[in-house]
Amino acid sequence: MGIALTGILGILAGIGTETMWLAGIPAGIIALWLAIVDFRRLFFVMLACIPISVELEFGGLGTDLPDEPLMWLLTLAGIVWFLRNGHRLDARVIRHPVTLALLAHLMWMTVCAVTSQDGGISLKFLAAKGWYVITFYFLGIHIFREQRDFREFLWFFFISLLVTVTIVFTRHAMIGFSFEEVAYVMGPFYRNHVSYACIMTAFLPYVWYGAKWYPKGSFTRWFLLLSVLFLVIAINFAYTRAAYVALVAAIGLYWIIRRRWLRLVLAGTLALFVFFFIFVGSRDNWLEFAPDYERTVTHTRFDNLLEATTKLEDISTMERVYRWIAASYMIRERPLAGFGPGTFYFYYRNYTVTSFKTYVSGNPEKSGIHNYYLMTTVEQGIPGLLFFLTFCFIVMLKGEQIYHRTTNRPRRQMLAAALLCFILIDLLMLMNDLVETDKVGSLFFLSAAILVSIDLKNKEEEDITNISP
């Protein structure tokens, strides 16, 4: 009764004074109460808030509401719970290869923050990374224990996502799915069409495998399968090339995992990228890719955009190259510890090459490098890249191993969804900066947490089987 009365008074006060933040007091009180009484409930509420959250700025400080404050609250609640229940924690979580690789990545990031060119920015970046890891990885492992936890994750996140996609899709349909207007129908839930397409692509494996948890012919199964079709159509009209590639790759990835070929594919992919960078970097071959400034423009038709991409005349692609070249010079200058986490935007202009400049090189939106691996190398040096790649490779290779050891069918399907989601995000990061965004970064760490949780659950059952006479 007290919480309800406070909520009504908060809403009335917000309307009466035209100070709408007062209307948020009820939600804040409920969230605080849940954090104290049952942070598991708050965790799922936070998951439901991720797709509907909106980017806002307060006095130059940007945040995502309402999910980011909930992450802060869950981080504090999680730290308190872990400190009070240290004796009950499963030590195997800390000893797990995925956790060790993640902690190594964070430790090196901390070193780079200390040696950063701008310590204030890097410390903020490190703090944000901390609450993502604590909330989505460590609390995720603690919370995802049983089949019901996986189902709640699916429905809490998906219903919210479906609402936002339906709104955006309807608005886009009303203007004939115009490619030229695609950026204007994304708000307020998505910064741009890339963020919109990437969250749908990353979550698609969960919807596909979630349908398999329900009986054939049931309404729920049909609803989820039709939702998969709807998401694919929505991705198509998001006009995001990276998402198209990832969707096609997802089909091949399933068979690669089934046949235990992931190790071979990763080795081949890594060798291919090394060869490419050696070729481009030798004898200044990269200069051959310099664009024609007058012809590298924004396109209003998607078919023209695809053609321009192959001819290196697309402005978004060539603007990426412009920043990637700057990144290569930055890496040469500070190869060990980089410029510091979160600092790329503030230093890259001094390292750009004029011949690769485009019409949007002014970068008014203050966007990043559009390649998470290069950004990591610039900001954390070559060791930082190696630590991050080690984490990603361990998650993928360990995930394939756990998949083939898991006999429980629903659990195996959840593992397949988490592994595919993680790999798809890794692919999307070749052309985007996603790990520090609430829409996709949350799924990145949650997928790793689900993988570890299922591995521990399998080992518990194996131990019980071995003990039984």
SENU-420635 format. One record per residue (C-alpha): residue number from 1; y, x negated, z. Coordinates in Angstrom, 3 decimals, padded with zeros to 6 digits. Layout:
<martors>
- NUM, Y, X, Z .
...
</martors>
This chain:
<martors>
- 1, 000.000, 000.000, 000.000 .
- 2, 002.394, -002.805, 000.894 .
- 3, 001.763, -004.598, -002.430 .
- 4, 002.228, -001.345, -004.400 .
- 5, 005.490, -000.539, -002.567 .
- 6, 006.793, -004.046, -003.158 .
- 7, 005.889, -003.708, -006.830 .
- 8, 007.802, -000.437, -007.229 .
- 9, 010.843, -001.843, -005.426 .
- 10, 010.721, -004.988, -007.593 .
- 11, 010.669, -002.985, -010.817 .
- 12, 013.479, -000.701, -009.641 .
- 13, 015.549, -003.681, -008.524 .
- 14, 015.022, -005.384, -011.893 .
- 15, 016.129, -002.275, -013.808 .
- 16, 019.048, -001.523, -011.514 .
- 17, 020.492, -005.039, -011.533 .
- 18, 019.441, -005.874, -015.116 .
- 19, 017.774, -008.950, -013.614 .
- 20, 014.348, -008.504, -015.124 .
- 21, 012.730, -011.446, -013.332 .
- 22, 012.767, -009.241, -010.229 .
- 23, 010.280, -006.979, -011.986 .
- 24, 007.862, -009.926, -012.033 .
- 25, 007.724, -010.073, -008.242 .
- 26, 004.805, -007.587, -007.990 .
- 27, 002.689, -009.642, -010.369 .
- 28, 003.612, -012.786, -008.457 .
- 29, 002.583, -011.255, -005.141 .
- 30, -000.719, -010.023, -006.553 .
- 31, -001.417, -013.445, -008.109 .
- 32, -000.650, -015.210, -004.822 .
- 33, -002.895, -012.786, -002.927 .
- 34, -005.747, -013.358, -005.392 .
- 35, -005.296, -017.129, -005.193 .
- 36, -005.837, -016.938, -001.438 .
- 37, -008.549, -014.259, -001.325 .
- 38, -010.503, -014.689, -004.592 .
- 39, -009.240, -017.226, -007.127 .
- 40, -012.207, -016.404, -009.349 .
- 41, -010.570, -013.052, -010.158 .
- 42, -007.261, -014.808, -010.740 .
- 43, -008.991, -017.232, -013.106 .
- 44, -010.152, -014.434, -015.387 .
- 45, -006.760, -012.713, -015.208 .
- 46, -005.231, -016.005, -016.338 .
- 47, -007.690, -016.175, -019.265 .
- 48, -006.629, -012.686, -020.328 .
- 49, -002.987, -013.769, -020.223 .
- 50, -003.418, -016.761, -022.579 .
- 51, -003.329, -014.915, -025.936 .
- 52, -000.423, -012.668, -024.877 .
- 53, 001.704, -015.408, -023.301 .
- 54, 005.129, -016.127, -024.753 .
- 55, 007.039, -019.414, -024.953 .
- 56, 010.344, -019.256, -023.093 .
- 57, 013.018, -021.769, -022.120 .
- 58, 014.976, -021.795, -018.880 .
- 59, 017.825, -024.275, -018.840 .
- 60, 016.060, -026.629, -021.255 .
- 61, 012.716, -026.362, -019.448 .
- 62, 010.070, -024.725, -021.615 .
- 63, 007.096, -022.812, -020.263 .
- 64, 004.556, -020.185, -021.310 .
- 65, 004.669, -016.878, -019.463 .
- 66, 002.704, -015.487, -017.775 .
- 67, -000.244, -017.894, -018.111 .
- 68, 001.358, -021.221, -017.156 .
- 69, 002.544, -020.167, -013.659 .
- 70, -000.975, -018.842, -013.090 .
- 71, -002.339, -022.265, -014.091 .
- 72, -000.064, -023.906, -011.504 .
- 73, -001.235, -021.461, -008.844 .
- 74, -004.885, -021.988, -009.746 .
- 75, -004.410, -025.758, -009.680 .
- 76, -003.096, -025.578, -006.111 .
- 77, -005.799, -023.095, -005.094 .
- 78, -008.454, -025.283, -006.696 .
- 79, -007.261, -028.462, -004.974 .
- 80, -007.208, -026.695, -001.585 .
- 81, -010.665, -025.209, -002.169 .
- 82, -012.160, -028.535, -003.249 .
- 83, -010.659, -030.307, -000.231 .
- 84, -011.957, -027.682, 002.195 .
- 85, -015.405, -027.443, 000.609 .
- 86, -016.018, -031.036, -000.371 .
- 87, -019.369, -031.045, 001.414 .
- 88, -020.562, -028.140, -000.766 .
- 89, -019.593, -029.646, -004.097 .
- 90, -022.259, -030.739, -006.555 .
- 91, -021.936, -034.516, -006.882 .
- 92, -023.640, -034.292, -010.271 .
- 93, -020.392, -032.857, -011.692 .
- 94, -018.557, -036.122, -010.997 .
- 95, -021.502, -038.237, -012.165 .
- 96, -021.882, -036.304, -015.400 .
- 97, -021.137, -038.424, -018.508 .
- 98, -018.603, -035.867, -019.762 .
- 99, -016.686, -035.949, -016.468 .
- 100, -016.740, -039.740, -016.312 .
- 101, -015.413, -039.982, -019.882 .
- 102, -012.671, -037.452, -019.113 .
- 103, -011.643, -039.274, -015.921 .
- 104, -011.522, -042.589, -017.806 .
- 105, -009.247, -040.944, -020.392 .
- 106, -006.973, -039.630, -017.618 .
- 107, -006.910, -042.970, -015.779 .
- 108, -005.771, -044.822, -018.894 .
- 109, -003.189, -042.109, -019.537 .
- 110, -001.877, -042.720, -016.011 .
- 111, -001.567, -046.446, -016.737 .
- 112, 000.367, -045.630, -019.922 .
- 113, 002.643, -043.253, -018.014 .
- 114, 003.519, -046.061, -015.588 .
- 115, 004.347, -048.461, -018.450 .
- 116, 006.043, -045.747, -020.531 .
- 117, 009.309, -046.198, -022.403 .
- 118, 010.435, -042.994, -020.664 .
- 119, 008.704, -042.552, -017.333 .
- 120, 010.167, -039.114, -016.619 .
- 121, 008.793, -037.547, -019.795 .
- 122, 005.411, -039.224, -019.369 .
- 123, 005.026, -038.102, -015.762 .
- 124, 005.764, -034.496, -016.779 .
- 125, 003.199, -034.824, -019.555 .
- 126, 000.652, -036.251, -017.112 .
- 127, 001.267, -033.428, -014.630 .
- 128, 000.716, -030.834, -017.360 .
- 129, -002.510, -032.565, -018.390 .
- 130, -003.575, -032.533, -014.751 .
- 131, -003.287, -028.791, -014.311 .
- 132, -005.097, -028.179, -017.591 .
- 133, -008.005, -030.390, -016.517 .
- 134, -008.208, -029.031, -012.976 .
- 135, -007.894, -025.381, -014.031 .
- 136, -010.000, -025.253, -017.162 .
- 137, -012.472, -028.090, -016.634 .
- 138, -013.197, -028.462, -012.916 .
- 139, -012.592, -024.832, -011.920 .
- 140, -014.370, -023.802, -015.116 .
- 141, -017.519, -025.688, -014.080 .
- 142, -017.332, -024.140, -010.623 .
- 143, -016.850, -020.583, -011.922 .
- 144, -019.190, -020.507, -014.938 .
- 145, -022.557, -020.279, -013.228 .
- 146, -024.312, -017.130, -014.390 .
- 147, -024.591, -015.041, -017.532 .
- 148, -022.108, -012.498, -016.156 .
- 149, -019.467, -015.239, -015.917 .
- 150, -019.844, -016.009, -019.616 .
- 151, -019.614, -012.329, -020.498 .
- 152, -016.467, -011.886, -018.421 .
- 153, -014.914, -014.894, -020.143 .
- 154, -015.728, -013.393, -023.543 .
- 155, -014.243, -009.982, -022.792 .
- 156, -011.204, -011.021, -020.755 .
- 157, -010.083, -013.482, -023.416 .
- 158, -011.206, -011.562, -026.479 .
- 159, -009.683, -008.145, -025.758 .
- 160, -006.332, -009.787, -025.146 .
- 161, -006.691, -011.887, -028.306 .
- 162, -007.708, -008.837, -030.341 .
- 163, -004.597, -006.951, -029.231 .
- 164, -002.269, -009.739, -030.370 .
- 165, -004.120, -010.264, -033.655 .
- 166, -004.014, -006.522, -034.383 .
- 167, -000.257, -006.443, -033.764 .
- 168, 000.413, -009.470, -035.973 .
- 169, -002.001, -008.275, -038.673 .
- 170, -000.408, -004.796, -038.768 .
- 171, 003.106, -006.199, -039.008 .
- 172, 001.991, -008.567, -041.779 .
- 173, 000.217, -005.767, -043.657 .
- 174, 003.426, -003.704, -043.636 .
- 175, 005.095, -006.374, -045.780 .
- 176, 002.128, -006.806, -048.106 .
- 177, 000.699, -009.924, -046.392 .
- 178, 003.579, -011.927, -047.812 .
- 179, 003.040, -015.687, -047.662 .
- 180, 006.783, -016.257, -047.590 .
- 181, 007.216, -014.013, -044.529 .
- 182, 004.131, -015.125, -042.581 .
- 183, 006.165, -017.144, -040.076 .
- 184, 008.272, -014.111, -039.128 .
- 185, 005.439, -011.819, -038.033 .
- 186, 003.931, -014.213, -035.478 .
- 187, 006.341, -013.617, -032.626 .
- 188, 006.487, -013.320, -029.764 .
- 189, 002.889, -014.342, -029.053 .
- 190, 002.553, -017.302, -031.417 .
- 191, 004.942, -020.113, -032.232 .
- 192, 003.804, -020.203, -035.862 .
- 193, 000.978, -019.204, -038.197 .
- 194, -000.897, -022.437, -037.411 .
- 195, -001.179, -021.606, -033.708 .
- 196, -002.264, -018.073, -034.643 .
- 197, -004.953, -019.241, -037.070 .
- 198, -006.241, -022.001, -034.802 .
- 199, -006.850, -019.827, -031.745 .
- 200, -008.790, -017.319, -033.874 .
- 201, -010.827, -020.073, -035.524 .
- 202, -011.620, -021.780, -032.217 .
- 203, -012.674, -018.560, -030.472 .
- 204, -014.690, -017.167, -033.380 .
- 205, -017.994, -018.843, -032.292 .
- 206, -017.783, -017.095, -028.906 .
- 207, -017.418, -013.689, -030.563 .
- 208, -020.267, -014.380, -033.004 .
- 209, -022.725, -015.557, -030.357 .
- 210, -021.458, -012.996, -027.840 .
- 211, -022.650, -010.247, -030.186 .
- 212, -026.183, -011.638, -029.920 .
- 213, -026.250, -010.914, -026.179 .
- 214, -026.431, -007.175, -026.850 .
- 215, -029.298, -005.100, -028.308 .
- 216, -029.507, -004.671, -032.075 .
- 217, -027.907, -001.437, -033.197 .
- 218, -025.856, -001.071, -029.997 .
- 219, -022.172, -000.135, -030.211 .
- 220, -021.096, -003.340, -028.441 .
- 221, -022.998, -005.559, -030.857 .
- 222, -021.528, -003.757, -033.873 .
- 223, -018.054, -003.901, -032.368 .
- 224, -018.252, -007.683, -031.920 .
- 225, -019.753, -008.267, -035.379 .
- 226, -017.036, -006.162, -037.025 .
- 227, -014.498, -008.076, -034.943 .
- 228, -015.839, -011.311, -036.431 .
- 229, -015.162, -009.894, -039.898 .
- 230, -011.681, -008.789, -038.836 .
- 231, -010.867, -012.240, -037.430 .
- 232, -012.052, -013.930, -040.642 .
- 233, -009.799, -011.626, -042.678 .
- 234, -006.893, -012.302, -040.311 .
- 235, -007.475, -016.057, -040.624 .
- 236, -007.433, -015.693, -044.402 .
- 237, -004.003, -014.054, -044.295 .
- 238, -002.677, -016.640, -041.833 .
- 239, -002.477, -019.066, -044.796 .
- 240, -003.469, -022.111, -042.742 .
- 241, -005.408, -024.692, -044.743 .
- 242, -006.821, -026.521, -041.719 .
- 243, -008.328, -023.248, -040.458 .
- 244, -009.981, -022.630, -043.830 .
- 245, -011.599, -026.065, -043.759 .
- 246, -012.735, -025.568, -040.162 .
- 247, -014.321, -022.189, -040.953 .
- 248, -016.339, -023.645, -043.820 .
- 249, -017.272, -026.626, -041.646 .
- 250, -018.521, -024.308, -038.877 .
- 251, -021.329, -023.085, -041.134 .
- 252, -022.461, -026.636, -041.855 .
- 253, -022.058, -027.687, -038.221 .
- 254, -024.559, -025.072, -037.103 .
- 255, -027.265, -026.576, -039.324 .
- 256, -026.269, -030.132, -038.383 .
- 257, -026.745, -029.327, -034.695 .
- 258, -030.003, -027.482, -035.337 .
- 259, -031.423, -030.530, -037.171 .
- 260, -030.088, -033.107, -034.682 .
- 261, -027.940, -034.785, -037.330 .
- 262, -024.703, -034.825, -035.338 .
- 263, -024.955, -038.504, -034.367 .
- 264, -025.421, -039.499, -038.011 .
- 265, -022.589, -037.256, -039.215 .
- 266, -020.165, -038.597, -036.577 .
- 267, -021.019, -042.193, -037.489 .
- 268, -020.524, -041.476, -041.189 .
- 269, -017.228, -039.667, -040.578 .
- 270, -015.908, -042.493, -038.425 .
- 271, -016.885, -045.076, -041.050 .
- 272, -015.159, -043.004, -043.743 .
- 273, -011.885, -042.876, -041.805 .
- 274, -011.996, -046.603, -041.057 .
- 275, -012.521, -047.347, -044.758 .
- 276, -009.659, -045.010, -045.703 .
- 277, -007.180, -046.651, -043.325 .
- 278, -008.202, -050.125, -044.447 .
- 279, -007.708, -049.114, -048.090 .
- 280, -004.350, -047.444, -047.498 .
- 281, -003.091, -050.253, -045.292 .
- 282, -004.083, -053.157, -047.543 .
- 283, -001.630, -054.478, -050.150 .
- 284, 000.842, -051.702, -049.267 .
- 285, -001.254, -049.105, -051.105 .
- 286, 000.363, -046.409, -048.970 .
- 287, 003.560, -046.766, -051.006 .
- 288, 001.745, -045.160, -053.934 .
- 289, 001.769, -041.864, -052.008 .
- 290, 005.558, -041.683, -051.704 .
- 291, 006.726, -038.158, -052.705 .
- 292, 009.410, -037.097, -055.164 .
- 293, 012.126, -035.866, -052.800 .
- 294, 013.430, -033.253, -055.241 .
- 295, 009.992, -031.804, -056.036 .
- 296, 008.554, -031.843, -052.496 .
- 297, 009.720, -028.407, -051.413 .
- 298, 008.634, -025.324, -049.524 .
- 299, 006.521, -022.980, -051.658 .
- 300, 006.742, -019.187, -051.561 .
- 301, 003.316, -018.527, -053.097 .
- 302, 000.100, -019.707, -051.479 .
- 303, -001.579, -020.606, -054.770 .
- 304, 001.419, -022.800, -055.585 .
- 305, 001.096, -024.385, -052.153 .
- 306, -002.559, -025.289, -052.728 .
- 307, -001.716, -026.806, -056.114 .
- 308, 001.203, -028.717, -054.601 .
- 309, -001.037, -030.048, -051.846 .
- 310, -003.378, -031.689, -054.352 .
- 311, -000.364, -033.212, -056.130 .
- 312, 001.236, -034.394, -052.843 .
- 313, 004.256, -032.169, -053.526 .
- 314, 003.842, -029.832, -050.543 .
- 315, 006.598, -030.312, -047.973 .
- 316, 004.451, -029.721, -044.873 .
- 317, 001.791, -032.210, -045.989 .
- 318, 004.291, -034.881, -046.993 .
- 319, 006.305, -034.403, -043.815 .
- 320, 003.100, -035.181, -041.943 .
- 321, 002.681, -038.369, -044.020 .
- 322, 006.312, -039.247, -043.227 .
- 323, 005.552, -039.102, -039.511 .
- 324, 002.131, -040.754, -039.834 .
- 325, 003.732, -043.796, -041.469 .
- 326, 006.236, -043.970, -038.625 .
- 327, 003.278, -043.772, -036.239 .
- 328, 001.582, -046.746, -037.921 .
- 329, 004.658, -048.920, -037.300 .
- 330, 004.889, -047.714, -033.700 .
- 331, 001.233, -048.615, -033.128 .
- 332, 001.823, -052.116, -034.495 .
- 333, 004.699, -052.629, -032.074 .
- 334, 002.922, -051.370, -028.946 .
- 335, -000.841, -051.429, -029.643 .
- 336, -002.064, -051.779, -026.057 .
- 337, -000.380, -049.124, -023.900 .
- 338, 001.722, -047.295, -026.486 .
- 339, 005.130, -045.765, -025.926 .
- 340, 003.968, -043.477, -023.133 .
- 341, 002.471, -039.949, -023.026 .
- 342, 004.748, -037.304, -024.524 .
- 343, 007.274, -039.720, -026.024 .
- 344, 006.522, -039.689, -029.766 .
- 345, 009.325, -037.287, -030.726 .
- 346, 011.968, -039.344, -028.931 .
- 347, 011.198, -042.657, -030.653 .
- 348, 009.642, -042.070, -034.063 .
- 349, 012.854, -041.813, -036.117 .
- 350, 013.517, -045.536, -035.807 .
- 351, 010.170, -046.244, -037.493 .
- 352, 010.304, -043.856, -040.459 .
- 353, 010.346, -044.936, -044.102 .
- 354, 013.124, -043.363, -046.189 .
- 355, 011.052, -043.083, -049.358 .
- 356, 008.754, -040.562, -047.599 .
- 357, 011.588, -038.412, -046.267 .
- 358, 011.491, -034.649, -046.995 .
- 359, 013.910, -031.741, -046.702 .
- 360, 012.632, -030.914, -043.184 .
- 361, 012.660, -034.435, -041.773 .
- 362, 015.533, -033.437, -039.511 .
- 363, 012.816, -031.809, -037.372 .
- 364, 014.996, -029.119, -035.745 .
- 365, 011.940, -027.522, -034.103 .
- 366, 011.161, -030.826, -032.323 .
- 367, 007.544, -030.791, -033.450 .
- 368, 005.148, -033.687, -033.021 .
- 369, 003.130, -035.928, -035.286 .
- 370, 000.637, -033.254, -036.477 .
- 371, -002.403, -035.431, -035.850 .
- 372, -003.581, -035.594, -032.251 .
- 373, -005.542, -038.802, -032.738 .
- 374, -002.555, -040.674, -034.145 .
- 375, -000.329, -039.241, -031.439 .
- 376, -002.734, -040.459, -028.774 .
- 377, -002.716, -043.949, -030.312 .
- 378, 001.091, -044.053, -030.506 .
- 379, 001.539, -042.859, -026.937 .
- 380, -001.474, -044.498, -025.231 .
- 381, -002.282, -047.422, -027.489 .
- 382, -005.562, -048.229, -029.209 .
- 383, -007.476, -048.179, -025.876 .
- 384, -006.130, -044.648, -025.325 .
- 385, -007.545, -043.531, -028.657 .
- 386, -010.908, -045.111, -027.846 .
- 387, -011.036, -043.387, -024.441 .
- 388, -010.218, -040.014, -026.010 .
- 389, -012.721, -040.454, -028.844 .
- 390, -015.366, -041.493, -026.322 .
- 391, -014.761, -038.261, -024.405 .
- 392, -015.000, -036.173, -027.596 .
- 393, -018.118, -037.952, -028.862 .
- 394, -019.900, -037.664, -025.512 .
- 395, -019.167, -033.927, -025.352 .
- 396, -020.508, -033.421, -028.878 .
- 397, -023.590, -035.641, -028.605 .
- 398, -024.445, -034.470, -025.094 .
- 399, -023.908, -030.889, -026.247 .
- 400, -026.410, -031.288, -029.081 .
- 401, -028.908, -032.796, -026.645 .
- 402, -028.453, -029.989, -024.103 .
- 403, -028.729, -027.370, -026.848 .
- 404, -032.232, -028.526, -027.751 .
- 405, -033.266, -028.701, -024.086 .
- 406, -032.049, -025.203, -023.212 .
- 407, -034.823, -022.608, -023.283 .
- 408, -032.894, -019.648, -021.864 .
- 409, -031.805, -017.800, -025.019 .
- 410, -028.450, -016.279, -023.871 .
- 411, -027.500, -019.570, -022.242 .
- 412, -028.388, -021.463, -025.403 .
- 413, -026.218, -019.119, -027.459 .
- 414, -023.286, -019.667, -025.091 .
- 415, -023.800, -023.406, -025.355 .
- 416, -023.817, -023.213, -029.160 .
- 417, -020.551, -021.250, -029.068 .
- 418, -018.911, -023.769, -026.710 .
- 419, -020.084, -026.752, -028.748 .
- 420, -018.919, -025.262, -032.052 .
- 421, -015.579, -024.301, -030.513 .
- 422, -015.077, -027.850, -029.232 .
- 423, -015.959, -029.445, -032.581 .
- 424, -013.752, -027.021, -034.512 .
- 425, -010.798, -027.947, -032.307 .
- 426, -011.554, -031.626, -032.948 .
- 427, -011.381, -030.914, -036.683 .
- 428, -008.170, -028.902, -036.355 .
- 429, -006.579, -031.792, -034.462 .
- 430, -006.713, -033.912, -037.619 .
- 431, -003.701, -031.932, -038.860 .
- 432, -002.238, -030.507, -035.641 .
- 433, -001.332, -031.313, -032.025 .
- 434, -003.312, -028.775, -029.991 .
- 435, -004.709, -030.103, -026.711 .
- 436, -001.450, -029.638, -024.796 .
- 437, -000.971, -026.035, -025.969 .
- 438, -002.100, -023.116, -023.836 .
- 439, -003.597, -021.188, -026.759 .
- 440, -006.062, -023.858, -027.906 .
- 441, -005.992, -026.568, -025.224 .
- 442, -007.438, -024.077, -022.753 .
- 443, -010.468, -023.496, -025.004 .
- 444, -010.872, -027.260, -025.523 .
- 445, -011.405, -028.005, -021.832 .
- 446, -013.201, -024.717, -021.098 .
- 447, -015.767, -025.473, -023.777 .
- 448, -016.446, -028.889, -022.236 .
- 449, -016.755, -027.230, -018.805 .
- 450, -019.246, -024.642, -020.100 .
- 451, -021.356, -027.404, -021.610 .
- 452, -021.514, -029.292, -018.297 .
- 453, -022.165, -026.102, -016.313 .
- 454, -025.121, -025.170, -018.528 .
- 455, -026.500, -028.697, -018.297 .
- 456, -026.407, -028.548, -014.486 .
- 457, -027.996, -025.098, -014.485 .
- 458, -030.826, -026.366, -016.689 .
- 459, -031.423, -029.298, -014.325 .
- 460, -031.499, -026.980, -011.310 .
- 461, -034.234, -024.911, -012.941 .
- 462, -036.150, -028.057, -013.957 .
- 463, -035.989, -029.328, -010.341 .
- 464, -037.315, -026.001, -009.034 .
- 465, -040.130, -026.075, -011.591 .
- 466, -041.082, -029.624, -010.633 .
- 467, -041.094, -028.794, -006.915 .
- 468, -043.185, -025.645, -007.316 .
- 469, -046.950, -026.238, -006.849 .
</martors>
